[in-house]
Amino acid sequence: MKTYNKEDNYLRAKKKVKKIKGFYIHLAVYLAVNTLLIINNTIAIGWVGFKSSIMSTGIFWGIGLFFHWYGIFGKNLLFGKEWEKRKIKELMDNEK
């Protein structure tokens, strides 16, 4: 029974690492592509600032990237399991 739990934990951790790796690859591609788009637009038409028509790819892709981040890291950001453990310990210590 104990090996099953270890194997199950290992598989869940491996899946989580794969998701985190996927997010970092997504972030790296986002940064590379948008940097190239900014450089290309600057060379092609000169520097005109960050106009929404030029930056729409980065803006909408950034929104998608945010939701990708939130799906992996943001779910337990404020009130995660660690917060619950700390709060329970704090309340139990206050009862003494």
C-alpha positions as CSV (number, residue, x, y, z in Angstrom):
1,M,0.0,0.0,0.0
2,K,2.8,2.4,0.8
3,T,4.5,2.0,-2.6
4,Y,1.2,2.8,-4.3
5,N,1.0,6.1,-2.4
6,K,4.6,6.9,-3.3
7,E,4.0,6.1,-6.9
8,D,0.8,8.1,-7.0
9,N,2.5,11.1,-5.4
10,Y,5.4,10.7,-7.9
11,L,3.0,10.7,-10.8
12,R,1.2,13.8,-9.6
13,A,4.4,15.6,-9.0
14,K,5.7,14.6,-12.4
15,K,2.5,15.9,-14.0
16,K,2.8,19.2,-12.1
17,V,6.4,19.6,-13.2
18,K,5.4,19.0,-16.8
19,K,2.7,21.7,-16.5
20,I,5.2,24.2,-15.0
21,K,7.7,23.4,-17.7
22,G,5.1,24.0,-20.3
23,F,4.2,27.4,-18.8
24,Y,7.9,28.5,-18.8
25,I,8.2,27.4,-22.4
26,H,5.1,29.4,-23.3
27,L,6.5,32.4,-21.4
28,A,9.8,32.2,-23.3
29,V,8.1,31.9,-26.7
30,Y,5.8,34.9,-25.8
31,L,8.8,37.0,-24.9
32,A,10.9,36.1,-27.9
33,V,8.0,36.5,-30.4
34,N,6.9,39.8,-29.0
35,T,10.4,41.2,-28.8
36,L,10.9,40.3,-32.5
37,L,7.5,41.9,-33.4
38,I,8.5,45.1,-31.6
39,I,11.9,45.2,-33.4
40,N,10.3,44.4,-36.7
41,N,7.7,47.1,-36.4
42,T,10.3,49.6,-35.2
43,I,12.5,48.9,-38.2
44,A,9.6,48.9,-40.7
45,I,7.8,52.0,-39.6
46,G,10.1,53.6,-37.1
47,W,9.4,54.1,-33.4
48,V,5.8,55.3,-33.0
49,G,5.3,54.2,-29.4
50,F,3.3,51.3,-28.1
51,K,0.1,51.6,-30.2
52,S,-2.7,49.1,-29.6
53,S,-2.8,48.2,-33.3
54,I,0.8,47.1,-33.2
55,M,0.7,45.5,-29.7
56,S,-2.6,43.7,-30.1
57,T,-0.8,40.3,-30.5
58,G,1.1,40.8,-27.3
59,I,-1.9,42.1,-25.4
60,F,-4.2,39.2,-26.3
61,W,-1.5,36.6,-26.0
62,G,-0.5,38.1,-22.7
63,I,-4.1,37.6,-21.5
64,G,-3.9,34.0,-22.5
65,L,-0.5,33.7,-20.8
66,F,-2.0,35.1,-17.6
67,F,-4.7,32.5,-17.6
68,H,-2.1,29.8,-18.2
69,W,-0.1,31.1,-15.2
70,Y,-3.3,31.3,-13.1
71,G,-4.2,27.7,-14.0
72,I,-0.9,26.5,-12.7
73,F,0.2,28.9,-9.9
74,G,-2.7,31.1,-9.0
75,K,-5.3,28.7,-7.7
76,N,-3.8,28.5,-4.2
77,L,-2.0,31.8,-4.2
78,L,-4.0,33.5,-1.4
79,F,-5.7,30.8,0.5
80,G,-3.8,27.6,-0.3
81,K,-3.0,24.6,1.7
82,E,0.0,26.1,3.4
83,W,-2.1,29.1,4.5
84,E,-4.7,26.8,5.9
85,K,-2.0,24.9,7.9
86,R,-0.5,28.1,9.2
87,K,-3.9,29.5,10.2
88,I,-4.9,26.3,12.0
89,K,-1.6,26.2,13.9
90,E,-2.0,29.9,14.8
91,L,-5.6,29.4,16.1
92,M,-4.6,26.3,18.0
93,D,-1.7,28.2,19.6
94,N,-4.0,31.0,20.6
95,E,-6.3,28.5,22.4
96,K,-3.5,27.5,24.8
